[in-house]
């Protein structure tokens, strides 16, 4: 089986590369923006026709939520147009496309968990452009798997876990939003899920469509931060002060203004992906057991 991975230097992309390098039965080609500009339709078609993958995993995205409000054209070029070009190219060679989307396609005002068929209502450019990408992928290639995820973190890139640990090096007190809830998701678990789905589809499972894959249990950002620091102390991450205790103040969203609106509820129900592919939600607590790899 041959898999093309885009966005190979991102959190999910780098996790995919790490896993695929351990699978000699899969021939993979991983590219980042330097090797392939997915907004260049001609370049996408050329590479896909040369490599002829069985599956394309699109982990490339413009994910800077606040910057997206000012970089509207760039957001749509990457999140919609690039995704569409990859899906069209996948369709032309008979490949499946697996595309990563986001909880930001929802308004975030539902009581309870979001399921795949809930109404979408993005509240900002990032969510709007990602939803446009979902629709473009679905229209361009019938063999599509769209994975919505949330609160992604891992040892590489920029993410909440790394930010908390970095700030804790120089501060004894932090304020973290306590009225936004979701499921932190380890990028390595997303990569595992994507590869498992790719293998399953290659064997004839045609459960194409939209799926949710995120972490459980659901927590607030404040609760997540507290757990990060609890784990950090257990693992002696702060080697200069093993007994360091960070005071984490709970604040409301209105006390931490941002350019783009964040969903108050990012809880994604993951029953569909478990029923279709046997994939359980990401265990983010286990993923925090190696915090020294984050600093």
Backbone bond lengths (Angstrom), bond angles and torsions (degrees), N, CA, C in turn:
res aa  C-N    CA-C-N  psi(-1)  N-CA   C-N-CA  omega(-1)  CA-C   N-CA-C  phi
1 X - - - 1.464 - - 1.524 110.32 -
2 X 1.317 115.27 142.58 1.471 121.17 -179.30 1.524 109.91 -117.34
3 X 1.329 115.93 129.87 1.468 121.46 -178.82 1.521 110.07 -125.67
4 X 1.322 115.86 130.27 1.460 122.32 172.71 1.523 108.44 -101.21
5 X 1.324 116.69 126.46 1.467 122.19 179.01 1.526 108.95 -113.28
6 X 1.321 116.98 126.29 1.464 120.65 173.64 1.529 108.85 -104.38
7 X 1.333 116.09 158.60 1.464 120.04 -178.65 1.516 111.71 68.82
8 X 1.334 116.42 40.41 1.470 121.45 -170.06 1.524 114.37 -69.17
9 X 1.320 118.44 -13.64 1.469 120.13 179.16 1.525 113.27 -97.28
10 X 1.328 117.28 -2.81 1.464 120.91 178.48 1.519 110.94 -79.01
11 X 1.315 116.30 -177.91 1.467 120.74 -176.98 1.530 111.60 -63.23
12 X 1.326 116.51 -51.52 1.466 119.49 179.72 1.528 110.37 -72.54
13 X 1.330 116.73 -40.56 1.462 120.62 -179.19 1.517 113.02 -59.88
14 X 1.327 116.09 -46.04 1.465 119.22 -179.69 1.529 110.89 -67.60
15 X 1.334 116.93 -33.15 1.462 120.66 175.94 1.528 110.69 -67.02
16 X 1.318 116.60 -38.19 1.465 121.28 176.81 1.529 111.03 -63.15
17 X 1.324 115.60 -45.33 1.466 120.59 -179.74 1.524 110.33 -59.29
18 X 1.329 115.93 -44.86 1.467 121.02 -179.05 1.536 110.89 -59.18
19 X 1.328 116.24 -44.41 1.461 120.48 -178.68 1.524 111.97 -71.79
20 X 1.325 116.98 -43.68 1.466 120.71 -177.26 1.524 112.13 -66.51
21 X 1.335 115.92 -29.55 1.471 119.27 177.59 1.531 112.15 -66.37
22 X 1.332 116.50 -16.69 1.462 121.33 178.67 1.528 111.89 -96.82
23 X 1.339 116.59 6.76 1.469 121.39 -176.80 1.522 110.34 -121.49
24 X 1.336 117.16 86.61 1.468 120.14 -177.57 1.524 113.66 -63.53
25 X 1.336 116.71 -19.56 1.467 119.41 -179.76 1.526 112.05 -74.47
26 X 1.346 116.47 -11.49 1.470 121.09 179.17 1.522 109.37 -112.25
27 X 1.325 115.95 128.32 1.458 120.54 173.32 1.526 107.15 -92.68
28 X 1.312 116.37 115.93 1.462 119.33 -176.49 1.525 111.65 -117.71
29 X 1.305 114.63 149.08 1.463 122.47 173.47 1.518 106.27 -127.77
30 X 1.332 116.44 114.92 1.465 121.49 -177.98 1.517 109.87 -109.98
31 X 1.318 116.31 127.01 1.459 120.96 -177.42 1.520 110.36 -130.14
32 X 1.322 116.31 144.53 1.457 121.77 171.74 1.525 107.37 -111.96
33 X 1.307 117.02 -172.34 1.470 119.76 -172.45 1.522 112.71 -62.17
34 X 1.364 116.63 -26.68 1.465 118.85 179.33 1.530 111.42 -68.42
35 X 1.338 116.28 -34.25 1.464 120.43 179.73 1.530 113.31 -88.36
36 X 1.323 116.56 -28.68 1.467 120.16 -179.79 1.516 110.53 -150.24
37 X 1.323 115.29 118.98 1.456 121.47 172.39 1.520 106.96 -88.32
38 X 1.329 117.32 104.30 1.464 119.36 -174.28 1.529 112.45 -68.18
39 X 1.336 117.30 -12.35 1.468 119.75 176.64 1.526 111.55 -82.71
40 X 1.329 117.38 -2.24 1.463 124.00 177.78 1.525 108.01 -100.66
41 X 1.322 116.49 98.74 1.461 121.84 -173.84 1.530 111.43 -58.02
42 X 1.305 116.69 -42.20 1.468 120.93 -178.43 1.532 111.04 -63.84
43 X 1.326 116.03 -42.89 1.471 120.56 179.77 1.535 110.62 -65.15
44 X 1.331 116.72 -39.75 1.462 121.16 178.68 1.529 110.21 -61.97
45 X 1.326 115.94 -49.55 1.469 120.42 -179.05 1.526 111.85 -61.03
46 X 1.319 116.24 -41.10 1.466 120.91 -179.43 1.522 111.20 -61.37
47 X 1.340 116.53 -48.75 1.467 120.39 -177.56 1.532 111.05 -66.43
48 X 1.317 116.86 -43.81 1.464 120.56 -178.05 1.527 110.67 -65.53
49 X 1.299 117.56 -39.97 1.465 120.51 179.30 1.522 112.36 -70.41
50 X 1.330 116.37 -28.45 1.462 119.99 176.56 1.528 110.89 -74.75
51 X 1.324 117.12 -46.07 1.466 121.95 -174.67 1.529 112.19 -82.16
52 X 1.334 115.86 -32.88 1.465 122.86 -178.27 1.542 112.73 49.62
53 X 1.328 116.77 64.75 1.465 120.33 -178.76 1.528 112.27 -73.20
54 X 1.331 115.17 156.41 1.462 120.27 170.34 1.522 109.98 -81.18
55 X 1.326 115.75 -25.87 1.470 121.01 179.63 1.516 109.77 -147.85
56 X 1.331 115.27 144.76 1.461 122.40 172.10 1.519 107.07 -115.45
57 X 1.326 116.49 125.09 1.465 120.65 174.65 1.520 107.57 -106.86
58 X 1.324 115.61 111.15 1.465 120.16 -177.57 1.520 111.01 -91.94
59 X 1.335 114.79 99.51 1.468 120.67 177.28 1.524 110.81 -104.70
60 X 1.328 116.89 12.09 1.467 121.22 178.37 1.529 109.22 -88.17
61 X 1.325 116.25 137.40 1.463 119.86 179.59 1.518 110.48 -165.90
62 X 1.324 114.93 156.39 1.461 121.07 169.28 1.524 105.15 -94.36
63 X 1.333 116.49 102.48 1.464 120.87 -170.43 1.528 114.25 -107.43
64 X 1.333 117.20 3.66 1.466 120.12 179.21 1.527 108.09 -76.02
65 X 1.327 116.08 96.64 1.464 121.75 -169.41 1.521 112.80 -60.53
66 X 1.322 117.57 -44.62 1.460 120.13 -179.47 1.534 111.62 -74.24
67 X 1.319 117.29 -42.41 1.465 120.89 178.18 1.523 111.77 -59.89
68 X 1.333 116.21 -32.35 1.463 120.79 -179.08 1.522 111.88 -58.19
69 X 1.331 117.07 -31.14 1.465 120.51 179.76 1.530 111.35 -63.26
70 X 1.329 116.19 -25.86 1.471 121.06 179.19 1.521 112.12 -104.23
71 X 1.337 116.13 -22.11 1.472 120.93 -178.87 1.525 109.31 -108.96
72 X 1.322 114.67 60.83 1.469 121.28 -173.28 1.530 111.27 -64.76
73 X 1.328 116.95 -49.22 1.467 120.30 -177.73 1.519 111.33 -62.39
74 X 1.321 116.56 -41.65 1.463 120.69 179.47 1.525 110.86 -65.20
75 X 1.318 116.38 -41.15 1.470 120.62 179.26 1.520 110.99 -59.14
76 X 1.332 116.30 -47.13 1.465 119.76 -179.54 1.529 112.00 -71.11
77 X 1.321 116.35 -33.50 1.470 119.81 179.56 1.525 110.37 -62.32
78 X 1.337 116.63 -42.82 1.468 120.74 -177.91 1.529 111.32 -83.23
79 X 1.331 116.32 -51.08 1.464 120.86 -170.71 1.525 113.85 -77.47
80 X 1.325 117.45 -26.68 1.479 120.32 178.16 1.521 111.27 -107.01
81 X 1.335 116.13 -60.41 1.466 119.58 -172.30 1.526 112.26 -66.67
82 X 1.334 116.24 -45.47 1.463 119.74 179.12 1.516 111.46 -60.23
83 X 1.329 115.38 -43.18 1.464 120.18 178.29 1.529 110.81 -62.01
84 X 1.322 115.97 -40.49 1.469 120.46 179.39 1.527 111.38 -65.09
85 X 1.322 117.33 -43.43 1.469 120.68 -179.81 1.531 110.77 -62.36
86 X 1.314 116.43 -40.72 1.465 120.36 178.49 1.529 110.73 -65.76
87 X 1.331 117.02 -40.92 1.465 120.74 179.80 1.526 110.95 -66.76
88 X 1.308 116.59 -41.08 1.472 120.40 177.68 1.525 110.72 -62.85
89 X 1.326 115.62 -42.39 1.464 120.38 179.55 1.523 110.42 -66.17
90 X 1.345 116.55 -40.52 1.463 120.42 176.83 1.520 110.59 -59.50
91 X 1.312 115.61 -44.16 1.457 120.44 -179.37 1.524 111.68 -62.80
92 X 1.323 115.99 -36.69 1.469 120.56 -176.87 1.520 112.84 -67.64
93 X 1.354 117.09 -24.89 1.468 119.92 179.54 1.533 112.16 -109.90
94 X 1.330 116.51 9.23 1.457 120.73 177.68 1.513 114.18 75.44
95 X 1.317 116.84 23.36 1.470 121.04 -177.87 1.529 111.07 -92.48
96 X 1.321 114.99 162.80 1.468 122.08 171.11 1.518 107.86 -92.57
97 X 1.329 117.36 142.25 1.464 119.62 172.95 1.524 109.00 -112.00
98 X 1.323 114.92 131.97 1.461 122.43 173.57 1.519 106.99 -111.33
99 X 1.317 116.05 122.24 1.463 121.66 -171.22 1.523 109.72 -124.76
100 X 1.317 116.98 132.82 1.466 121.76 -178.38 1.528 110.57 -92.66
101 X 1.329 115.33 127.23 1.462 120.33 176.93 1.531 109.27 -122.35
102 X 1.307 117.11 -159.30 1.461 120.45 -164.29 1.524 113.85 -146.59
103 X 1.327 115.64 157.88 1.460 122.50 172.37 1.528 111.87 -64.68
104 X 1.322 117.04 -18.66 1.469 120.72 -177.45 1.529 113.42 -68.55
105 X 1.329 117.82 -4.48 1.473 119.59 174.78 1.531 110.38 -73.25
106 X 1.340 116.68 -14.63 1.459 121.31 179.24 1.527 111.09 -99.10
107 X 1.335 115.26 158.88 1.467 120.62 179.14 1.519 111.62 -70.41
108 X 1.329 116.69 -28.96 1.457 120.30 -179.41 1.508 114.25 84.27
109 X 1.322 116.80 16.37 1.469 119.87 -177.44 1.527 113.17 -112.85
110 X 1.324 116.80 9.81 1.462 120.40 179.04 1.530 110.01 -75.72
111 X 1.332 115.78 148.99 1.458 120.94 170.67 1.527 106.54 -91.56
112 X 1.319 117.12 120.69 1.455 119.75 -177.39 1.519 111.97 99.46
113 X 1.326 115.92 -172.96 1.460 121.30 -174.94 1.525 112.07 -83.97
114 X 1.320 115.13 146.07 1.461 120.51 175.16 1.523 110.53 -81.71
115 X 1.339 115.88 133.21 1.455 120.92 171.41 1.527 108.88 -105.74
116 X 1.319 115.51 167.68 1.464 121.00 -170.53 1.529 113.72 -60.55
117 X 1.331 117.28 -30.53 1.472 119.35 -175.15 1.522 112.86 -95.65
118 X 1.327 118.01 5.79 1.465 120.12 175.42 1.529 110.25 -63.45
119 X 1.336 114.88 153.05 1.465 119.96 178.79 1.523 110.56 -61.57
120 X 1.331 115.28 137.81 1.462 120.59 176.89 1.528 109.15 -95.21
121 X 1.326 116.27 145.48 1.460 121.27 -179.45 1.524 108.81 -161.37
122 X 1.339 117.47 70.40 1.466 119.73 -177.72 1.517 111.92 -59.51
123 X 1.346 115.38 145.66 1.460 121.15 -174.74 1.530 113.49 -104.46
124 X 1.325 117.53 4.29 1.463 120.22 -178.47 1.516 110.64 -158.89
125 X 1.319 116.24 176.99 1.466 122.27 -176.21 1.524 111.73 -63.17
126 X 1.324 117.22 -41.12 1.464 119.23 179.70 1.531 110.57 -57.85
127 X 1.320 116.72 -53.07 1.457 120.90 179.66 1.521 112.63 -62.23
128 X 1.337 116.26 -40.77 1.473 120.48 179.38 1.525 111.04 -62.79
129 X 1.329 116.32 -43.86 1.467 119.54 -177.95 1.530 111.33 -70.65
130 X 1.335 117.00 -34.24 1.461 119.61 176.96 1.530 111.45 -70.09
131 X 1.327 117.38 -37.90 1.458 120.31 175.78 1.526 110.35 -64.66
132 X 1.333 116.30 -41.43 1.468 120.09 176.86 1.529 110.42 -60.12
133 X 1.332 116.14 -35.49 1.457 120.85 176.86 1.518 112.05 -66.23
134 X 1.325 116.21 -42.22 1.466 120.43 176.83 1.530 110.47 -56.48
135 X 1.318 115.01 -49.48 1.464 120.32 -177.07 1.527 111.24 -64.52
136 X 1.332 116.38 -39.31 1.464 121.05 -179.80 1.527 111.37 -66.09
137 X 1.335 116.15 -41.72 1.468 120.99 179.23 1.526 110.50 -63.92
138 X 1.335 116.17 -46.84 1.461 120.91 -178.38 1.530 111.62 -62.15
139 X 1.338 116.20 -36.87 1.461 120.58 -178.79 1.529 112.05 -74.98
140 X 1.325 116.59 -30.86 1.468 120.56 -173.18 1.518 113.81 -86.93
141 X 1.341 117.83 -25.63 1.465 120.21 -175.57 1.527 110.39 -144.34
142 X 1.331 118.20 113.67 1.469 119.63 -179.71 1.528 112.68 -64.38
143 X 1.338 116.50 -24.66 1.472 120.64 178.93 1.527 108.71 -90.35
144 X 1.319 116.17 72.60 1.472 120.13 -176.69 1.523 111.59 -125.59
145 X 1.326 114.43 143.88 1.459 123.44 171.06 1.526 106.04 -124.53
146 X 1.318 116.52 118.18 1.462 121.80 178.50 1.530 107.67 -109.03
147 X 1.325 116.10 121.22 1.468 121.74 -178.09 1.528 109.65 -109.77
148 X 1.329 115.53 112.78 1.474 119.16 173.33 1.530 108.67 -88.61
149 X 1.314 115.50 132.06 1.458 119.85 179.32 1.524 109.63 -135.90
150 X 1.329 116.86 -178.40 1.469 120.09 -175.10 1.523 111.28 -156.04
151 X 1.315 116.27 153.69 1.470 123.86 169.83 1.534 111.51 49.85
152 X 1.311 116.40 52.47 1.468 121.74 -174.23 1.535 111.19 -75.02
153 X 1.321 115.03 138.40 1.464 119.94 176.52 1.517 109.85 -147.59
154 X 1.316 116.25 155.01 1.469 122.25 170.75 1.526 107.89 -168.50
155 X 1.329 116.47 -171.12 1.451 121.12 -174.17 1.525 113.25 -72.71
156 X 1.334 117.59 -17.92 1.466 121.14 -177.57 1.525 111.00 -112.83
157 X 1.321 116.15 165.87 1.459 120.91 175.42 1.516 113.42 75.14
158 X 1.325 114.90 -168.80 1.465 121.42 179.25 1.517 109.34 -102.62
159 X 1.316 116.91 125.58 1.459 120.06 178.81 1.530 109.88 -157.75
160 X 1.312 115.70 172.33 1.461 122.35 -174.13 1.528 112.30 -61.54
161 X 1.320 117.15 -42.61 1.465 120.48 -177.92 1.520 110.57 -61.48
162 X 1.321 115.54 -48.15 1.464 119.57 -178.95 1.529 111.07 -64.87
163 X 1.332 116.38 -37.88 1.463 120.30 178.71 1.529 111.04 -63.60
164 X 1.322 116.76 -45.50 1.466 120.78 179.83 1.534 110.78 -60.45
165 X 1.321 117.03 -45.82 1.466 120.61 -178.32 1.526 111.35 -66.89
166 X 1.328 116.13 -35.08 1.467 119.55 178.78 1.527 110.68 -68.55
167 X 1.319 116.80 -45.30 1.465 120.43 -179.69 1.529 111.37 -64.45
168 X 1.318 115.69 -33.45 1.466 119.84 -178.86 1.526 112.74 -68.01
169 X 1.325 116.82 -16.69 1.466 119.90 178.96 1.533 111.28 -68.23
170 X 1.328 115.50 -28.25 1.471 119.11 -174.77 1.525 113.94 -121.23
171 X 1.332 116.89 -2.56 1.468 119.25 -178.07 1.520 111.30 -128.37
172 X 1.311 115.25 155.45 1.458 121.19 175.45 1.527 111.57 -107.71
173 X 1.340 115.52 -7.95 1.462 119.84 -175.50 1.522 109.24 -144.38
174 X 1.336 115.77 136.48 1.462 121.83 178.87 1.524 109.40 -135.96
175 X 1.322 116.08 154.26 1.462 120.98 174.68 1.527 108.12 -116.31
176 X 1.347 115.99 128.43 1.463 120.96 -175.24 1.526 109.63 -133.03
177 X 1.310 115.29 139.39 1.464 122.21 -178.00 1.529 111.08 -60.98
178 X 1.326 115.61 132.77 1.472 120.87 -175.67 1.525 113.36 -116.32
179 X 1.342 117.56 2.92 1.471 119.43 -178.87 1.528 113.09 -116.68
180 X 1.333 116.43 22.52 1.470 122.14 169.44 1.522 106.75 -119.78
181 X 1.335 116.22 130.23 1.464 120.49 -173.94 1.520 111.31 -123.70
182 X 1.339 115.29 143.86 1.456 120.02 178.44 1.510 111.65 -171.41
183 X 1.312 115.44 -168.91 1.458 121.16 -179.62 1.514 111.20 -118.01
184 X 1.333 118.64 106.20 1.460 120.89 176.12 1.534 109.53 -56.40
185 X 1.330 116.37 138.00 1.466 120.15 -173.07 1.518 110.39 -129.38
186 X 1.324 116.41 122.77 1.458 121.42 179.72 1.525 109.67 -76.78
187 X 1.335 116.71 127.87 1.468 121.37 -176.43 1.520 111.76 -59.77
188 X 1.333 116.90 -33.32 1.461 119.91 177.48 1.519 112.28 -62.94
189 X 1.335 116.50 -33.65 1.465 120.60 177.06 1.526 111.14 -71.61
190 X 1.329 116.71 -36.96 1.469 120.10 175.86 1.522 109.68 -62.42
191 X 1.329 116.27 -45.19 1.466 121.15 179.64 1.528 110.69 -60.85
192 X 1.336 116.48 -44.56 1.469 120.79 176.81 1.519 111.40 -57.40
193 X 1.332 115.94 -45.47 1.462 121.16 -179.39 1.528 111.05 -62.56
194 X 1.323 116.56 -43.96 1.461 120.85 -179.25 1.527 111.71 -62.35
195 X 1.325 116.56 -42.39 1.464 120.08 -179.75 1.526 110.67 -68.46
196 X 1.331 116.85 -41.73 1.458 120.14 178.05 1.526 111.22 -60.97
197 X 1.322 116.62 -43.82 1.465 120.49 178.55 1.522 110.15 -63.73
198 X 1.331 116.93 -42.77 1.464 120.75 179.51 1.524 110.93 -58.70
199 X 1.334 116.82 -45.64 1.465 121.05 178.93 1.528 110.80 -63.52
200 X 1.337 116.25 -42.34 1.461 121.11 -177.86 1.528 111.20 -65.01
201 X 1.324 116.43 -43.47 1.462 121.29 178.15 1.528 110.46 -64.67
202 X 1.318 116.28 -39.13 1.466 121.09 179.59 1.529 111.30 -61.84
203 X 1.339 115.39 -28.29 1.465 120.14 179.55 1.526 112.47 -86.62
204 X 1.346 116.52 -1.69 1.456 118.92 174.43 1.515 116.46 116.80
205 X 1.335 118.31 0.67 1.461 120.45 175.29 1.525 108.41 -76.02
206 X 1.326 115.97 112.77 1.467 120.04 -175.66 1.523 113.08 -104.03
207 X 1.316 116.44 37.09 1.467 120.63 178.15 1.525 110.42 -79.06
208 X 1.317 116.01 63.23 1.463 120.46 -179.52 1.526 110.25 -71.96
209 X 1.336 116.12 161.24 1.454 119.60 177.00 1.518 112.99 135.94
210 X 1.326 115.11 -160.19 1.466 122.78 -176.08 1.529 109.37 -100.86
211 X 1.342 115.62 135.70 1.468 121.43 179.56 1.522 110.19 -135.76
212 X 1.323 115.05 154.62 1.465 121.39 172.40 1.526 108.63 -105.81
213 X 1.332 115.17 134.78 1.458 120.36 172.23 1.515 107.98 -141.61
214 X 1.330 115.89 114.07 1.469 120.45 -178.60 1.525 108.77 -152.10
215 X 1.321 115.18 -175.82 1.450 120.69 -175.62 1.519 114.16 -85.67
216 X 1.309 114.28 160.53 1.467 122.21 175.83 1.523 107.55 -149.67
217 X 1.312 120.35 143.68 1.466 127.71 6.32 1.533 112.89 -76.73
218 X 1.322 114.32 160.35 1.459 120.47 178.05 1.526 110.16 -76.24
219 X 1.319 115.05 142.35 1.468 121.70 -178.97 1.523 109.63 -144.62
220 X 1.313 115.55 170.26 1.470 120.33 169.98 1.521 107.83 -87.52
221 X 1.326 116.91 165.62 1.470 120.16 175.23 1.536 109.82 -58.72
222 X 1.329 115.89 -37.69 1.464 119.86 179.80 1.526 111.16 -63.66
223 X 1.327 116.45 -44.62 1.465 120.44 178.21 1.526 111.07 -64.37
224 X 1.312 115.88 -38.49 1.470 120.81 178.34 1.525 109.97 -62.71
225 X 1.328 116.32 -44.99 1.468 120.55 179.47 1.529 110.88 -61.20
226 X 1.322 116.83 -43.92 1.474 120.25 179.65 1.521 110.84 -60.21
227 X 1.330 116.25 -40.95 1.466 119.72 -179.84 1.531 111.17 -68.29
228 X 1.328 116.76 -36.87 1.469 120.51 176.61 1.524 110.17 -58.91
229 X 1.323 117.01 -46.56 1.465 120.51 -178.00 1.532 112.00 -70.97
230 X 1.337 116.92 -33.42 1.465 119.39 175.01 1.524 110.35 -62.43
231 X 1.321 115.26 -45.43 1.469 120.61 179.73 1.528 110.48 -66.39
232 X 1.329 116.30 -38.76 1.467 120.33 -179.08 1.525 110.78 -62.02
233 X 1.324 116.53 -40.60 1.466 120.26 178.75 1.525 111.78 -69.66
234 X 1.319 116.67 -37.91 1.468 120.39 176.65 1.526 110.86 -60.47
235 X 1.346 115.42 -35.60 1.470 121.00 -174.97 1.535 112.94 -96.47
236 X 1.325 117.10 6.51 1.468 121.48 -179.10 1.535 111.98 53.22
237 X 1.310 115.38 43.99 1.469 119.89 -178.89 1.520 111.15 -66.39
238 X 1.327 116.25 -38.41 1.458 120.26 178.97 1.528 108.32 -86.50
239 X 1.314 115.92 79.00 1.465 122.01 -169.99 1.531 113.24 -60.96
240 X 1.334 116.45 -25.24 1.464 118.80 179.43 1.525 112.06 -78.06
241 X 1.336 115.75 -15.57 1.472 119.92 179.29 1.521 108.34 -154.73
242 X 1.309 116.60 86.46 1.460 121.22 -173.85 1.522 113.83 -64.92
243 X 1.314 116.15 -18.75 1.459 118.41 -178.92 1.529 112.00 -103.43
244 X 1.326 115.72 16.34 1.471 119.84 -175.66 1.524 110.85 -61.34
245 X 1.302 116.10 132.99 1.457 121.43 176.80 1.523 108.58 -121.18
246 X 1.311 115.38 123.33 1.461 121.04 178.60 1.521 109.04 -94.86
247 X 1.306 116.34 128.66 1.467 119.57 174.85 1.519 108.11 -83.54
248 X 1.336 115.84 121.96 1.467 120.40 -177.96 1.527 108.62 -111.65
249 X 1.326 115.70 107.67 1.459 121.08 -179.17 1.526 110.29 -84.22
250 X 1.322 116.06 135.66 1.462 121.15 177.17 1.527 109.67 -86.62
251 X 1.331 115.54 124.95 1.464 119.95 178.54 1.530 110.22 -126.71
252 X 1.329 115.58 165.45 1.465 121.52 177.78 1.530 109.80 -90.23
253 X 1.319 115.80 157.83 1.468 121.55 179.31 1.525 111.30 -53.81
254 X 1.334 116.77 -39.16 1.467 120.22 -177.56 1.521 112.03 -64.06
255 X 1.328 117.37 -19.57 1.463 121.04 179.18 1.531 112.10 -86.04
256 X 1.327 115.74 -6.40 1.467 120.01 179.59 1.526 108.09 -131.36
257 X 1.338 117.37 74.11 1.464 120.80 -174.88 1.532 112.28 -66.65
258 X 1.323 115.83 139.39 1.461 122.19 176.35 1.521 109.14 -132.21
259 X 1.327 115.81 159.61 1.457 120.81 -178.18 1.524 110.98 -62.90
260 X 1.319 116.27 -41.89 1.462 121.29 179.81 1.522 110.31 -103.47
261 X 1.319 115.54 144.58 1.460 120.66 178.60 1.537 110.22 -75.26
262 X 1.329 117.02 134.08 1.461 122.15 176.54 1.531 110.11 -96.88
263 X 1.333 117.58 144.16 1.466 119.23 176.35 1.536 110.79 -66.48
264 X 1.324 116.85 134.58 1.464 119.75 175.82 1.520 110.38 -72.04
265 X 1.329 115.69 -30.61 1.461 121.14 179.43 1.521 110.15 -123.01
266 X 1.323 116.05 110.61 1.463 121.80 176.92 1.529 110.92 -114.17
267 X 1.322 116.70 24.44 1.468 120.39 -178.21 1.528 109.88 -75.30
268 X 1.329 115.94 115.46 1.465 121.07 -179.64 1.523 110.33 -104.29
269 X 1.315 116.21 126.57 1.459 121.29 175.87 1.534 108.56 -77.97
270 X 1.334 116.13 128.60 1.471 120.78 -173.53 1.528 113.19 -112.84
271 X 1.325 117.59 23.34 1.472 120.24 -178.55 1.523 112.37 -68.23
272 X 1.325 117.49 -36.07 1.471 120.45 -175.48 1.523 111.53 -63.11
273 X 1.341 117.38 -43.52 1.460 120.26 -178.27 1.527 110.85 -69.60
274 X 1.335 116.59 -29.08 1.461 119.60 177.27 1.524 110.45 -72.59
275 X 1.326 117.24 -40.40 1.462 121.11 178.69 1.528 111.98 -67.73
276 X 1.319 117.23 -38.00 1.465 121.32 -175.84 1.522 113.50 -82.87
277 X 1.345 116.65 -35.97 1.461 119.76 -172.98 1.533 114.33 -129.25
278 X 1.338 117.59 -0.33 1.456 120.46 -179.96 1.520 114.14 72.29
279 X 1.328 116.42 22.61 1.470 120.99 -177.02 1.520 110.36 -98.58
280 X 1.327 116.02 121.84 1.468 121.44 179.95 1.531 110.32 -88.26
281 X 1.339 118.09 159.87 1.473 120.97 179.23 1.525 112.21 -57.33
282 X 1.312 115.73 156.29 1.465 121.71 178.30 1.533 109.96 -65.50
283 X 1.329 116.01 131.14 1.465 120.71 176.73 1.525 107.90 -91.73
284 X 1.318 115.43 89.19 1.463 119.91 -174.10 1.532 112.19 -69.02
285 X 1.322 116.75 -24.97 1.466 118.64 179.25 1.529 110.96 -67.25
286 X 1.323 116.46 -40.98 1.468 120.70 175.66 1.523 110.12 -64.05
287 X 1.327 116.21 -38.06 1.470 120.70 -178.22 1.527 112.52 -66.04
288 X 1.338 117.46 -16.67 1.468 120.79 178.05 1.527 112.56 -88.59
289 X 1.329 116.78 6.54 1.461 119.77 -176.12 1.537 113.45 -80.77
290 X 1.334 116.69 -1.02 1.465 119.86 177.70 1.521 110.27 -129.34
291 X 1.323 116.54 54.73 1.461 119.90 -174.08 1.514 113.91 -69.09
292 X 1.319 117.79 -19.43 1.467 118.83 177.03 1.528 111.25 -64.65
293 X 1.302 116.05 -20.36 1.459 120.21 176.71 1.520 112.90 -77.35
294 X 1.338 116.23 -5.61 1.467 121.02 -177.30 1.533 112.47 -100.08
295 X 1.323 117.03 -12.09 1.468 119.19 -174.28 1.529 111.20 -112.56
